Amino acid sequence: MPYKAMLAALAVVSVALLSACEPDVIVHEPGVYKGKPDETATQEAAERRAQPLRDRALTGMTDR
């Protein structure tokens, strides 16, 4: 088999293997989260983390 034909065959096989054509691949709309609810991503959780993080940052910055 000539060299160029082997490269072309290799390219075709590579593209076929690397394409995501599995039937169980789920495509979601951009910007829409469809996973399980994440308790750490809520606004209340962010507010609970804010003060301890602020205190920690101030503690680390005051010694300089």
Buried (B, 14 or more C-beta within 10 A) or exposed (E): EEEEEEEEEEEEEEEEEEEEEEEEEEEEEEEEEEEEEEEEEEEEEEEEEEEEEEEEEEEEEEEE
